[in-house]
C-alpha cells in the first residue's frame, strides 16, 4: 500500500511528550464508513457548515488514515486532532495527502502498455 511520511512542525502533545513523525495512507472504504459513522454518532458536524464542517470531516478521515509514531491509533480521534493539531501542521498533512494522491496517479500511469490496453477496451457508444 502506498504511504507518505512527514514531520510535523509543532508536533502533537501526548502523555507529556511531543510527537512529530507521521505517515498517511489511502482511505479505504471501510475507513471512510468508520469516519462517517463517527461523525454521525458524535454529532460533530450537526448545525455547522462551510469551512468548519469541511475541517471536521477531514479530521474524521485522517483519524482513519494518519499514523503518528508513538501515539496509538485509537487515540488519534477527531477530538484529539481538533484540540492538538496546529494549523500549520494541518497544512503539512494536507500537502502529504496531495503527494500521496499524486504517487497513486503516477503509479497507475507507469505502464504504458497497460494504459493502451485499457484504452482499447473502452466501448464506444
N, C-alpha and C positions, 0 to 999 in steps of 0.2 A: 504494500500500500504506500502511496506517495505521502510524504510528510515534509513539513517545512519547520526549521528551527529558528529561534531568535533569542534575543536578550532584551529584557525589559529595562527601560531607563531608570525608573523609580522603584520597580520591583513590587512584590506583594508581601505584606507583613502577615506572618502566620506563626502562631505559637512562639512569639517573641523573637523570630528570626525573619530576615528578608530573603526572598527568593526571586531570581532574575531569569533563569534559563527556562524557555518554554518550547513546546512543539505543538503544531497544529496538524490535524489530519482532515481528510474529506469527511463531510457529513453523510452518514449512511441513512437510509430510510428509517431504520429503527431509531437512530439518534434523533432524527427530525420529529418522529412521532413522540418520543420521550420529551423533547423540548416543548412541543405543542401541549402535551399533557401537563407539564409543569406550569406553563403559562395559564392554562385553564384552571388547574387546581388552586394555584396561589392567587389568581385574580390580579396579577401584577399589571396587566395591560387593560384591565377594565377601566373605563372612564378616562383613558389617556389617548392622546392622538399625536400625530406628527412625529417629530424627532424623538421625543421621549419613548413613544411606542416602538419606534424602529430600534433604538438603543437597547431597550429591554428585551425585544425579540432577538436581537443579535447576541446578547449576553446569554439568553436561554440556549441558543445554538452552540455558542462557544463552551458552555458548561458541558456539552457533549463532545466537543472537538478539541478542547485545549488540555494539554498536559503541562504541568509545571513541576520541574524536578524538585522533590522534597515535600510536595503537597499532595495528599491523597485525592484521587479523582472525585470521590463523593463530597469532599469539602469545597470543590470549585463550583459552588452553586451560583445562581443568578444573584442572590442577595449578597454573597461574599464578593463576587466580582464588582457589583454595583458600588459597594462601600469601600473597596480596597484597590481597585484598578484606577490608576491615574489616567487622565485624558490623553496624555502623550503616549502612554503605554497602550491604550485602546487603539490609537492610530498605528502604532507599531504592529499590533496583531492584525489590524485590517490590511496593512501592507503585506504581511506574511500570507494572509489568506489569498490576496490577489496573486502573489507569487506562486502559491500552490496551484491556483486555478490555471495560471499560465503554464506551469510544468505539466499539468494534466492535459491541456490542449496540445502542447508540443509533443507529448508522448503519443497522443492519438494521431499525430501527423508525421510520425517518424518513419513510417514505412510507406513510401510512395506506391509500391505495388499493391498494398492492401487498400490504399485510398482509391486507386484506379479501379480495382475490382469492386469496391463498394459503390463507386460511381456508376459502373456498368450494370450493377444490379438494381438501380433505381428504375422503377416502372414509370414510363412517361404516359401521362393521361391526356 
